[in-house]
């Protein structure tokens, strides 16, 4: 897989590059947001690792511009355990985050998890009412109109649609998205759920993701 790594710290870039290359990935390097946008257009990476604290154009703005024309998975790096940064990142379309300092092994595991869920299930299509997921092309449509979802939002909706009658606990959703043993905070799942609900509501399905208090989530009415 081809990964775009964006960070202004050359030592960290080298450390992460080596870890990713040892895991079998091709790595493209950028030290700032503008260079990252150029590489993203030319190289079409499979995933972007993006530092929030970039000079001039920060990671949040770089993410916003990437999302204007691409649904490539984005993993944020942040030097602060700052919930505001994380929430803003998720609202702009980030898929996950890692707080500095981190171990290269942890980062590679997060990358592997994102790429795994980006690959999607084998079945060609899921459909419920007006809602349809093309799993091969990774396209969501409501009444024929395309709805832009991030890789994590798409995987979350696919998990719910694959068993529409099942009430999925938060723990089951975390396993479906990030794999067994994943340590994912509730607010991370909440951010992706909130963004997915908003996008489906804007497309005309305000109740497509239904919450049953203290039990979990399931697919709701889909038009």
C-alpha positions as CSV (number, residue, x, y, z in Angstrom):
1,X,0.0,0.0,0.0
2,X,1.1,3.6,-0.7
3,X,1.1,5.9,2.4
4,X,1.6,9.7,2.4
5,X,3.4,10.7,5.7
6,X,3.1,14.4,6.5
7,X,5.2,15.8,9.4
8,X,7.6,18.6,9.8
9,X,9.9,16.7,12.2
10,X,12.6,15.0,10.0
11,X,13.6,12.5,12.8
12,X,10.0,11.4,13.3
13,X,9.5,11.1,9.5
14,X,12.5,8.8,9.2
15,X,11.4,6.7,12.2
16,X,7.9,6.2,10.9
17,X,9.0,5.7,7.3
18,X,11.3,2.9,8.4
19,X,8.5,1.2,10.4
20,X,6.0,1.5,7.5
21,X,8.5,0.2,4.9
22,X,9.3,-2.8,7.2
23,X,5.6,-3.5,7.2
24,X,5.6,-3.6,3.4
25,X,4.3,-0.2,2.6
26,X,5.6,2.4,0.1
27,X,6.0,5.8,1.8
28,X,5.8,9.3,0.3
29,X,7.1,12.1,2.5
30,X,6.0,15.7,3.0
31,X,7.0,18.3,5.5
32,X,4.1,20.7,5.1
33,X,0.5,20.8,4.1
34,X,0.9,22.4,0.6
35,X,3.5,19.7,-0.4
36,X,1.1,17.1,1.0
37,X,-1.8,18.3,-1.2
38,X,0.5,18.2,-4.3
39,X,1.6,14.6,-3.5
40,X,-1.9,13.5,-2.7
41,X,-3.1,14.7,-6.2
42,X,-0.1,13.2,-8.1
43,X,0.4,9.9,-6.1
44,X,-3.1,8.9,-5.1
45,X,-2.0,7.3,-1.8
46,X,-4.1,4.6,-0.1
47,X,-3.8,6.4,3.3
48,X,-2.5,9.7,4.7
49,X,-0.7,10.1,8.1
50,X,-1.1,13.8,8.9
51,X,0.4,15.8,11.8
52,X,-2.0,18.4,13.2
53,X,0.8,20.8,14.2
54,X,2.2,21.6,10.8
55,X,3.6,25.1,10.1
56,X,1.7,27.6,8.0
57,X,-1.2,25.3,6.8
58,X,-1.9,23.1,9.8
59,X,-3.1,19.5,9.6
60,X,-6.8,20.4,10.2
61,X,-6.8,22.8,7.2
62,X,-4.8,20.2,5.1
63,X,-7.4,17.6,6.0
64,X,-10.3,19.9,5.0
65,X,-8.7,20.5,1.6
66,X,-8.0,16.8,1.1
67,X,-11.6,15.9,1.9
68,X,-12.9,18.5,-0.6
69,X,-11.8,16.1,-3.4
70,X,-10.9,12.7,-1.9
71,X,-12.2,10.1,0.6
72,X,-8.6,8.7,1.2
73,X,-8.3,7.4,4.8
74,X,-6.6,10.0,7.1
75,X,-4.8,9.2,10.4
76,X,-4.0,12.2,12.5
77,X,-0.8,12.6,14.6
78,X,-1.2,15.1,17.5
79,X,1.4,16.2,20.1
80,X,-1.4,17.0,22.5
81,X,-4.0,14.8,24.1
82,X,-6.5,17.5,23.1
83,X,-10.1,16.5,22.7
84,X,-10.9,19.6,20.7
85,X,-8.3,18.7,18.1
86,X,-9.7,15.2,17.9
87,X,-13.3,16.3,17.6
88,X,-12.5,18.8,14.9
89,X,-10.4,16.2,13.0
90,X,-13.3,13.7,13.1
91,X,-15.8,16.3,11.9
92,X,-13.5,17.1,9.0
93,X,-13.3,13.5,8.0
94,X,-10.3,11.9,9.8
95,X,-10.5,8.2,10.4
96,X,-8.3,7.8,13.5
97,X,-5.6,9.6,15.5
98,X,-2.5,8.7,17.4
99,X,-1.1,11.0,20.2
100,X,2.6,11.7,20.4
101,X,4.8,10.2,21.7
102,X,3.8,6.9,20.2
103,X,5.5,3.6,19.4
104,X,6.1,2.8,15.7
105,X,4.5,-0.6,16.4
106,X,1.3,1.1,17.6
107,X,1.2,3.3,14.5
108,X,1.7,0.4,12.1
109,X,-1.1,-1.5,13.9
110,X,-3.5,1.5,13.5
111,X,-2.5,1.8,9.8
112,X,-3.2,-1.9,9.3
113,X,-6.6,-1.6,11.0
114,X,-7.6,1.3,8.8
115,X,-6.5,-0.3,5.6
116,X,-8.3,-3.5,6.5
117,X,-11.6,-1.9,7.1
118,X,-11.1,0.3,4.0
119,X,-10.9,-2.9,1.9
120,X,-14.5,-3.6,2.9
121,X,-16.5,-6.9,2.8
122,X,-16.5,-9.2,-0.2
123,X,-20.3,-9.0,-0.9
124,X,-20.9,-6.6,-3.9
125,X,-23.8,-4.6,-2.5
126,X,-26.0,-3.9,0.6
127,X,-29.4,-2.3,0.3
128,X,-32.1,-1.3,2.7
129,X,-34.9,0.9,1.3
130,X,-33.4,4.0,-0.3
131,X,-30.0,3.3,1.2
132,X,-27.5,1.4,-0.9
133,X,-23.8,0.6,-0.4
134,X,-21.6,-0.5,-3.3
135,X,-18.9,-2.4,-1.4
136,X,-16.6,-2.9,-4.3
137,X,-16.6,0.7,-5.5
138,X,-17.0,2.0,-1.9
139,X,-19.9,4.3,-2.7
140,X,-22.9,5.1,-0.6
141,X,-26.1,6.2,-2.2
142,X,-29.5,7.4,-0.9
143,X,-32.3,7.3,-3.5
144,X,-29.6,7.1,-6.2
145,X,-27.7,10.2,-5.0
146,X,-24.1,9.7,-3.8
147,X,-23.3,10.5,-0.2
148,X,-19.6,11.1,0.6
149,X,-18.4,9.0,3.6
150,X,-15.0,8.5,5.1
151,X,-13.6,5.0,5.2
152,X,-14.5,4.6,8.8
153,X,-18.1,6.0,8.3
154,X,-18.5,3.6,5.4
155,X,-17.3,0.6,7.4
156,X,-19.6,1.6,10.3
157,X,-22.6,1.8,8.0
158,X,-21.6,-1.5,6.3
159,X,-21.5,-3.2,9.7
160,X,-25.0,-2.1,10.6
161,X,-26.4,-2.9,7.2
162,X,-24.8,-6.4,7.0
163,X,-27.1,-7.5,9.9
164,X,-30.0,-4.9,9.8
165,X,-32.1,-6.6,12.5
166,X,-29.2,-7.1,14.9
167,X,-28.7,-4.7,17.8
168,X,-24.9,-4.1,17.9
169,X,-23.3,-3.1,21.2
170,X,-20.6,-0.4,21.2
171,X,-18.0,-3.1,21.9
172,X,-19.2,-5.1,18.8
173,X,-19.0,-2.0,16.6
174,X,-15.4,-1.3,17.9
175,X,-14.4,-4.9,17.0
176,X,-16.1,-4.6,13.6
177,X,-14.2,-1.4,12.8
178,X,-10.9,-1.7,14.6
179,X,-10.5,-5.4,15.3
180,X,-10.4,-7.5,18.5
181,X,-8.4,-6.1,21.4
182,X,-8.6,-2.5,20.1
183,X,-8.4,0.2,22.7
184,X,-10.7,2.8,21.2
185,X,-12.3,5.5,23.4
186,X,-16.1,5.9,23.4
187,X,-15.8,9.5,22.1
188,X,-14.0,8.2,19.0
189,X,-16.8,5.9,18.1
190,X,-19.3,8.7,19.0
191,X,-17.6,11.2,16.6
192,X,-17.9,8.8,13.7
193,X,-21.5,7.9,14.6
194,X,-22.4,11.6,14.8
195,X,-20.9,12.4,11.5
196,X,-22.6,9.4,9.8
197,X,-26.0,10.4,11.2
198,X,-25.5,14.0,10.1
199,X,-24.6,13.0,6.5
200,X,-27.5,10.5,6.2
201,X,-29.9,13.0,7.7
202,X,-28.8,15.6,5.1
203,X,-29.5,13.0,2.4
204,X,-33.0,12.5,3.7
205,X,-32.6,9.6,6.2
206,X,-32.7,11.2,9.6
207,X,-33.4,7.9,11.5
208,X,-31.2,5.5,9.6
209,X,-29.0,4.8,12.6
210,X,-31.1,4.0,15.6
211,X,-29.9,3.9,19.2
212,X,-31.5,1.7,21.9
213,X,-30.6,3.1,25.3
214,X,-27.9,1.2,27.2
215,X,-28.0,-1.6,24.5
216,X,-26.5,-0.4,21.3
217,X,-27.2,0.6,17.7
218,X,-29.0,-0.9,14.7
219,X,-30.2,0.1,11.3
220,X,-33.3,2.3,11.5
221,X,-35.9,3.3,8.8
222,X,-34.2,3.9,5.5
223,X,-37.1,5.4,3.5
